[in-house]
Amino acid sequence: MAHAGITSATEDYLRTIYALEEEIQPVIAARVAEEVGVTPSTMVSTLRRLEREGYLKVLRRKEIHLTAEGRQVAERILRRHFLLERFLTDLLGLDWVKAHQEAHRLEHAVSQEVEDRLAKLLNYPTTCPHGNPIPEKDSKRAQKKVGSPLNSVVAGTEVELDHITEGGERDARLLGFLQEHHLVPGTKVQVLDVAPSLGMISLKVGQDEFSLGIEAAKKIRVH
């Protein structure tokens, strides 16, 4: 069930653009099409429609920027997604991968009443299980995400995991790997070595030593 005439597809496009803004600059049509899984021609026509409807603007260099209205729609669907993830992990005991997949299936069907009751049931959590701030209801100000990409940390440094980006959440293999190695928000992580030539970063959590691809490390924020 979309909101006030907004289709589920529109919510997905706006949420994807919103999430990509954290990871890449500028956001362009090809990357959005890749994330959503549509052809470039479909993406172009969709962007034109979304621009006509006032949800975004495509600048001269084909950079995509959400308008205030587009950002509100994206944050609203993200709020429901994150609350569902909290419910599925905290109360139903699902792992990160299943919770993310189920939340994606359910998020468009959540009514305002159910959203409000979910938030109350969960005691108004401020982050999703992966550390991303849950947008406040009807907030005009987006919460700022903090932290630096894990791949930017120099060897020999200990950091604390802050959150996993939305791009990281969409990677089921990465989510499973992180949960398996207890790389969760608040965890202390030692960066043992960074090897750009090999595309790998060596980490230690407690007594567990393991390697992670640098591309995957870009989707993890630490401080």
C-alpha positions as CSV (number, residue, x, y, z in Angstrom):
1,M,0.0,0.0,0.0
2,A,1.7,3.2,-1.2
3,H,1.0,6.6,0.5
4,A,-1.4,9.1,-1.0
5,G,-1.2,7.8,-4.5
6,I,2.5,7.2,-4.4
7,T,3.3,3.8,-5.9
8,S,5.6,1.2,-4.4
9,A,7.8,1.6,-7.4
10,T,8.2,5.3,-6.9
11,E,9.0,4.7,-3.2
12,D,11.7,2.2,-4.3
13,Y,13.3,4.6,-6.8
14,L,13.4,7.5,-4.3
15,R,14.7,5.3,-1.5
16,T,17.5,4.0,-3.7
17,I,18.6,7.5,-4.8
18,Y,18.5,8.6,-1.1
19,A,20.7,5.6,-0.1
20,L,23.1,6.1,-3.0
21,E,23.7,9.7,-1.9
22,E,25.6,8.4,1.1
23,E,27.9,6.2,-1.0
24,I,28.6,8.0,-4.3
25,Q,28.7,11.6,-5.5
26,P,27.2,12.5,-7.9
27,V,24.3,10.0,-8.2
28,I,23.7,9.3,-11.9
29,A,21.0,7.3,-13.8
30,A,23.2,4.3,-14.7
31,R,24.0,3.6,-11.0
32,V,20.3,3.9,-10.0
33,A,19.3,1.6,-12.9
34,E,21.9,-1.0,-11.8
35,E,20.6,-0.9,-8.2
36,V,16.9,-1.1,-9.1
37,G,17.5,-3.6,-11.9
38,V,16.0,-1.8,-14.9
39,T,17.2,-0.9,-18.3
40,P,18.8,2.5,-19.0
41,S,15.8,3.5,-21.3
42,T,13.4,2.6,-18.5
43,M,15.5,4.6,-16.0
44,V,15.5,7.7,-18.3
45,S,11.7,7.7,-18.7
46,T,11.2,7.1,-15.0
47,L,13.5,10.0,-14.0
48,R,11.5,12.3,-16.4
49,R,8.3,11.3,-14.7
50,L,9.7,11.7,-11.2
51,E,11.0,15.1,-12.1
52,R,7.6,16.2,-13.5
53,E,6.0,15.0,-10.3
54,G,8.4,17.1,-8.2
55,Y,10.4,14.4,-6.5
56,L,13.8,15.1,-8.0
57,K,15.8,17.3,-10.3
58,V,18.2,16.1,-13.0
59,L,20.9,18.7,-13.5
60,R,22.9,19.5,-16.6
61,R,25.6,17.0,-16.0
62,K,22.9,14.3,-15.4
63,E,23.4,14.5,-11.6
64,I,20.2,13.4,-9.7
65,H,19.2,15.4,-6.7
66,L,16.1,14.7,-4.6
67,T,13.8,17.6,-3.8
68,A,12.5,18.2,-0.3
69,E,9.3,16.3,-1.2
70,G,11.3,13.4,-2.7
71,R,13.5,13.2,0.4
72,Q,10.4,13.1,2.7
73,V,9.0,10.1,0.7
74,A,12.3,8.3,0.9
75,E,12.7,8.9,4.6
76,R,9.2,7.7,5.3
77,I,9.7,4.4,3.6
78,L,13.1,4.0,5.2
79,R,11.5,4.6,8.6
80,R,9.1,1.8,8.0
81,H,11.8,-0.5,6.7
82,F,14.0,0.1,9.7
83,L,11.2,-0.4,12.2
84,L,10.3,-3.7,10.5
85,E,13.9,-4.8,10.7
86,R,14.0,-4.0,14.4
87,F,10.8,-6.0,15.0
88,L,12.0,-9.0,12.9
89,T,15.4,-9.1,14.6
90,D,14.6,-8.0,18.2
91,L,11.3,-9.7,18.7
92,L,11.1,-12.5,16.1
93,G,14.8,-13.4,16.2
94,L,15.5,-13.4,12.5
95,D,19.0,-13.0,11.3
96,W,20.1,-9.8,9.5
97,V,19.7,-11.2,6.0
98,K,16.2,-12.6,6.5
99,A,15.1,-9.5,8.4
100,H,16.3,-7.2,5.6
101,Q,14.6,-9.3,2.9
102,E,11.3,-9.6,4.8
103,A,11.3,-5.9,5.7
104,H,11.7,-5.0,2.0
105,R,8.6,-7.2,1.2
106,L,6.5,-5.7,4.0
107,E,7.5,-2.0,4.1
108,H,5.0,-0.8,1.4
109,A,2.0,-2.5,3.2
110,V,2.5,-0.9,6.6
111,S,-0.2,1.7,7.5
112,Q,0.4,4.8,9.6
113,E,-1.4,3.1,12.5
114,V,0.8,0.0,12.3
115,E,3.9,2.1,12.0
116,D,3.0,4.1,15.1
117,R,2.3,0.9,17.1
118,L,5.5,-0.7,15.9
119,A,7.5,2.3,17.1
120,K,5.8,2.2,20.5
121,L,6.1,-1.6,20.9
122,L,9.9,-1.3,20.1
123,N,10.2,1.6,22.6
124,Y,11.0,4.1,19.8
125,P,14.4,2.8,18.6
126,T,16.8,5.4,17.1
127,T,18.7,3.1,14.8
128,C,18.1,0.0,12.6
129,P,19.9,-3.2,13.6
130,H,22.8,-2.1,11.3
131,G,23.2,1.2,13.0
132,N,21.5,3.5,10.5
133,P,19.5,6.3,12.1
134,I,15.7,5.8,11.8
135,P,14.2,9.0,10.4
136,E,11.8,10.6,12.8
137,K,8.1,10.7,12.0
138,D,7.2,13.8,9.9
139,S,10.6,15.3,10.6
140,K,11.7,18.2,8.5
141,R,15.4,17.6,9.4
142,A,17.2,14.5,8.4
143,Q,19.5,12.9,11.0
144,K,23.1,13.1,10.1
145,K,25.0,9.9,9.6
146,V,28.5,9.8,11.1
147,G,31.7,7.8,10.6
148,S,34.4,7.2,8.1
149,P,34.6,4.4,5.6
150,L,36.4,1.4,7.1
151,N,38.7,1.2,4.1
152,S,40.1,4.7,4.9
153,V,41.5,3.6,8.3
154,V,45.3,3.1,8.5
155,A,46.8,-0.2,9.7
156,G,47.4,-0.4,13.4
157,T,44.3,1.6,14.4
158,E,41.4,0.4,16.6
159,V,38.0,1.8,15.6
160,E,34.4,1.3,16.6
161,L,31.8,0.2,14.0
162,D,29.1,2.9,13.7
163,H,26.8,1.6,10.9
164,I,26.5,-0.3,7.7
165,T,25.4,1.7,4.7
166,E,22.1,1.0,2.9
167,G,24.3,-0.3,0.1
168,G,25.8,-2.8,2.5
169,E,22.4,-3.8,3.7
170,R,21.4,-4.7,0.2
171,D,24.3,-7.1,-0.1
172,A,23.0,-10.3,1.5
173,R,26.5,-12.1,1.4
174,L,28.1,-9.1,3.2
175,L,25.4,-8.9,5.8
176,G,25.8,-12.6,6.6
177,F,29.6,-12.3,6.7
178,L,29.4,-9.3,9.1
179,Q,27.0,-11.0,11.5
180,E,29.1,-14.2,11.4
181,H,32.2,-12.2,12.5
182,H,30.2,-10.1,15.1
183,L,30.9,-6.9,13.1
184,V,27.9,-5.1,14.6
185,P,27.4,-1.5,15.6
186,G,29.4,-0.7,18.7
187,T,32.0,-3.4,18.1
188,K,35.7,-2.6,18.5
189,V,37.6,-3.5,15.4
190,Q,41.4,-3.6,15.0
191,V,42.7,-2.8,11.5
192,L,45.7,-5.1,11.1
193,D,46.7,-4.4,7.5
194,V,45.4,-2.6,4.4
195,A,46.5,-4.0,1.1
196,P,45.1,-2.0,-1.8
197,S,47.1,-4.0,-4.4
198,L,45.3,-7.2,-3.2
199,G,42.0,-5.4,-2.6
200,M,41.8,-6.7,0.9
201,I,41.8,-5.4,4.5
202,S,42.8,-7.5,7.5
203,L,40.7,-7.1,10.7
204,K,40.5,-8.5,14.2
205,V,37.5,-8.6,16.4
206,G,38.3,-10.1,19.8
207,Q,40.3,-13.2,19.0
208,D,38.8,-13.5,15.5
209,E,41.1,-12.5,12.7
210,F,39.8,-12.3,9.1
211,S,40.0,-10.5,5.8
212,L,37.4,-8.3,4.1
213,G,37.4,-7.0,0.5
214,I,38.1,-3.2,0.3
215,E,35.0,-2.7,-1.8
216,A,32.9,-4.2,1.0
217,A,34.8,-2.2,3.6
218,K,33.7,1.0,1.8
219,K,30.1,0.1,2.9
220,I,31.0,0.1,6.6
221,R,31.3,3.3,8.7
222,V,33.5,3.5,11.8
223,H,34.7,6.1,14.2
